[in-house]
């Protein structure tokens, strides 16, 4: 199966990855310039656009709201609005591992409860 991957393929991947990193850095630099321009000309967090000959540069702004958990819970408790607070039960990984180590819990007692997730990544480095 190793013959499916050639030296040229690995080399090309390595070279493309280097180019990709340079391109991403340049794109991020340009984005920073564009955002600064739009912030100064139209205001922060404002949707805006600029036309330069045959190109239209647009900035879109998405707004997401999220309650500050600690502060919101404290305020709701002060207001006796406990029905508006969720009680979330989650396993405490550290305590479970400690209980297994101490013999208070057997792995077999909670068999099938532990899941594993895998993330795959490819890296190529120059070897000297």
Buried (B, 14 or more C-beta within 10 A) or exposed (E): EEEEEEEEEEEEBBEEBEEEEEEEEEEEEEEEEBEEBBBEEBEEEEEBEBEEEEEEEEBEEEEEEEEEEEEEBEEBEEEEEEEEEEEEEEEEEEEBEEBBEEEEBEEEEEEEEEEEEEEEEEEBEEEE
